[in-house]
């Protein structure tokens, strides 16, 4: 959709192309094409004040793939990906269905561009669904996700790179707790979250760019992120920088310390 920045050029009328959206900014950083001028401008501003952002978002994406693979291998066949963002292969449903599993996946995001892409996936595969909603609308999300998922059975609940877009007054840990109440024993919770532990100054500059673009970015310290697991027991290695969570072949890669986000997986 690059180059189509105005309604009438193939862009649905309800899509605000003049305001950056986190999902589309991330898409730009990941090398995608589903972003607009406002998204690119915000992304490039962040790259100027925090060059580590590329390592952070890419390390976060690789963490997502490894975490979903872990859940799949643990027998999870239902996934709800909250704040899913734009598709970037391998997607959750691709990883979840590797080895010919019959996994069902619900994507949740409030960006209409994400919704359109996920709807296209849903049309091709009845085991994939999409909910367009704010993640704070817990009851609505769960109700609509329940059209595909059976919440009496274990579910993989994913909050990957989205809770740092929820301000403190909206109580991100409390939002997660409300989702957890709906999950059956044997479920898993996956969280990754931007942190300012490694460079408060650069992360503050990142947050200021987000605010000036009309977005919210609240990087948090490790203890605050740990509280979002609501006391659930984390699997090894616990809450660590995303590149250090069960890296392929045990090697986190040369830029592991530049991925400024913590990630972990907990049994529910």
C-alpha positions in Angstrom: 0.0 0.0 0.0 3.0 2.4 -0.1 2.2 5.3 -2.4 -1.5 5.0 -1.8 -1.8 7.6 0.9 -5.3 9.0 0.2 -8.8 7.5 0.1 -9.8 6.9 -3.5 -6.4 5.3 -4.3 -7.4 1.9 -3.1 -7.3 2.8 0.6 -10.6 2.2 2.5 -12.1 5.5 3.8 -11.9 4.5 7.4 -8.1 4.2 7.3 -6.3 7.3 8.6 -3.2 7.5 6.4 -2.1 10.8 7.9 -1.5 9.4 11.4 1.2 6.8 12.1 0.0 3.5 13.5 2.3 1.2 15.5 1.4 -1.9 13.4 2.4 -0.1 10.1 5.5 1.5 11.7 6.6 -2.0 12.7 5.8 -3.2 9.2 8.3 -0.6 7.8 11.0 -1.6 10.2 10.5 -5.3 9.3 10.9 -4.5 5.6 7.2 -4.6 4.7 5.3 -2.5 2.2 2.0 -2.0 4.0 2.7 1.5 5.4 2.0 5.1 4.6 4.1 8.3 4.5 3.2 9.1 8.2 4.3 5.7 9.3 7.6 5.9 7.4 8.3 9.4 8.8 7.8 8.2 12.3 9.8 5.1 11.8 12.7 7.0 10.3 12.6 9.5 13.2 12.9 6.7 15.7 15.8 5.2 13.7 17.7 8.5 14.0 17.3 8.7 17.8 17.5 5.0 18.5 19.3 2.9 15.8 18.9 -0.1 18.0 15.2 -0.2 17.0 15.8 -2.4 14.0 17.5 -5.0 16.2 14.7 -4.7 18.8 11.8 -5.3 16.4 13.5 -8.0 14.5 14.7 -9.8 17.6 11.1 -9.5 19.0 9.7 -11.1 15.8 12.2 -14.0 16.1 11.2 -14.4 19.7 7.5 -14.7 18.6 8.4 -17.5 16.2 10.4 -19.4 18.8 7.7 -19.0 21.5 4.9 -20.2 19.2 7.0 -23.2 18.2 7.6 -24.0 21.9 3.8 -23.8 22.5 3.1 -26.0 19.4 5.6 -28.6 20.6 3.9 -28.5 24.0 0.6 -29.5 22.4 -1.1 -26.1 22.1 -3.5 -26.1 19.2 -5.3 -22.8 19.8 -3.7 -19.4 19.7 -5.0 -15.8 20.2 -2.5 -13.2 19.0 -3.3 -9.9 20.7 -2.1 -6.8 18.9 -0.9 -9.0 16.1 0.3 -6.3 13.7 0.7 -6.8 10.0 1.5 -10.3 8.6 5.3 -11.0 8.4 6.1 -14.5 7.5 6.4 -16.8 9.2 3.2 -15.8 10.9 1.7 -17.4 14.0 -0.6 -19.6 12.0 2.2 -20.8 9.8 4.4 -21.7 12.7 1.5 -23.2 14.7 0.5 -25.4 11.8 3.9 -26.7 10.8 4.2 -30.5 11.1 0.6 -30.7 9.9 -1.1 -29.7 13.1 -4.7 -28.6 13.1 -4.1 -25.4 15.0 -6.6 -22.6 15.1 -5.5 -19.0 15.3 -7.3 -15.7 16.1 -5.5 -12.4 15.3 -6.6 -9.3 17.2 -5.7 -5.7 16.2 -7.4 -2.4 16.0 -5.7 -1.3 12.7 -8.0 -1.7 9.7 -5.0 -2.5 7.5 -4.2 -5.4 9.7 -7.8 -6.4 9.6 -7.9 -6.4 5.8 -4.8 -8.6 5.6 -6.0 -11.0 8.2 -9.4 -11.2 6.6 -7.7 -12.3 3.4 -5.9 -15.1 5.3 -9.2 -16.1 6.9 -10.9 -16.4 3.5 -8.2 -18.9 2.4 -8.2 -20.8 5.7 -11.2 -21.5 7.9 -8.8 -22.2 10.8 -7.8 -18.5 11.0 -10.0 -15.7 12.2 -9.5 -12.0 12.9 -11.0 -9.6 15.5 -10.8 -5.9 14.9 -10.9 -4.4 18.3 -8.8 -2.6 20.9 -7.1 -5.2 23.2 -8.6 -3.4 26.2 -12.1 -4.5 25.1 -11.5 -7.8 26.7 -15.1 -9.1 26.7 -15.7 -8.3 23.1 -12.4 -9.8 22.0 -13.0 -13.0 23.9 -16.6 -13.3 22.7 -15.6 -13.0 19.1 -12.5 -15.2 19.4 -14.8 -17.8 21.0 -16.5 -18.3 17.7 -13.4 -20.2 16.6 -11.6 -21.1 19.8 -12.8 -23.4 22.6 -11.8 -21.8 25.8 -12.5 -24.9 27.8 -9.3 -26.3 26.2 -5.8 -24.9 26.5 -4.9 -21.7 24.5 -1.7 -19.9 23.7 -2.3 -16.3 24.7 0.2 -13.9 23.0 0.9 -10.3 23.9 4.0 -9.8 21.7 5.2 -6.2 21.4 1.9 -4.6 22.2 1.5 -4.0 25.9 4.1 -1.1 25.8 1.4 0.7 23.8 -0.9 0.7 26.8 -0.5 3.5 29.3 -0.2 2.9 33.1 -3.7 4.3 33.8 -5.2 1.6 31.6 -3.4 -1.1 33.8 -1.8 -3.4 31.3 -1.2 -6.1 34.0 -4.9 -5.9 34.8 -5.8 -6.3 31.2 -3.7 -9.4 30.9 -5.3 -10.7 34.1 -8.8 -10.4 32.6 -7.7 -12.5 29.6 -6.1 -15.1 31.9 -9.4 -15.6 33.7 -10.9 -17.0 30.5 -8.1 -19.6 30.0 -8.3 -23.3 30.8 -5.5 -25.1 32.7 -2.7 -26.1 30.5 -2.7 -22.8 28.6 0.3 -20.6 28.1 1.0 -16.8 28.3 3.6 -15.2 26.1 4.7 -11.6 26.6 7.3 -9.4 25.1 7.7 -5.7 26.0 10.1 -2.9 25.2 12.4 -1.9 28.0 14.3 1.2 29.0 16.6 -0.7 31.3 19.5 -0.6 28.8 19.3 3.0 27.6 16.7 5.2 29.3 17.8 8.3 27.2 17.3 6.6 23.8 14.1 4.9 24.8 12.8 8.2 26.1 13.5 9.8 22.7 11.7 6.9 21.1 8.7 7.5 23.3 8.7 11.2 22.4 8.7 10.5 18.7 5.7 8.1 19.2 3.9 10.8 21.2 4.5 13.4 18.6 3.1 11.0 16.0 -0.1 10.4 18.0 1.0 7.0 19.4 1.8 5.7 22.9 5.0 3.9 23.8 5.7 3.2 27.4 9.0 1.2 27.8 9.2 -0.4 31.2 11.7 -2.0 33.5 12.0 -5.7 34.0 10.1 -5.8 37.3 7.1 -4.0 35.8 7.0 -6.4 32.9 7.3 -9.4 35.1 4.1 -8.2 37.0 2.2 -8.5 33.8 2.5 -12.3 34.1 0.3 -12.0 37.1 2.3 -14.5 39.2 2.2 -17.3 36.7 5.3 -19.5 36.6 7.7 -18.8 33.8 9.4 -21.6 31.9 13.1 -21.5 31.5 15.0 -19.2 31.0 12.4 -16.9 32.6 12.1 -13.2 31.6 15.1 -12.3 29.5 16.0 -10.0 26.6 14.2 -11.5 23.6 17.3 -12.6 21.8 18.3 -14.8 24.8 15.0 -16.7 25.0 15.8 -20.2 23.7 17.8 -18.9 20.7 18.3 -21.2 17.8 21.3 -23.5 18.4 21.9 -21.7 21.6 23.4 -18.7 19.8 21.5 -15.4 20.4 23.4 -13.7 17.5 25.8 -10.8 17.3 23.4 -8.0 18.1 21.5 -9.7 20.9 22.2 -6.9 23.4 20.7 -4.4 21.0 17.3 -5.9 21.1 15.8 -3.9 23.9 12.8 -5.9 24.8 12.2 -8.6 27.4 10.3 -11.7 26.6 9.0 -14.7 28.5 6.6 -17.6 28.4 4.5 -18.7 31.4 2.4 -21.8 32.1 -1.2 -20.9 33.0 
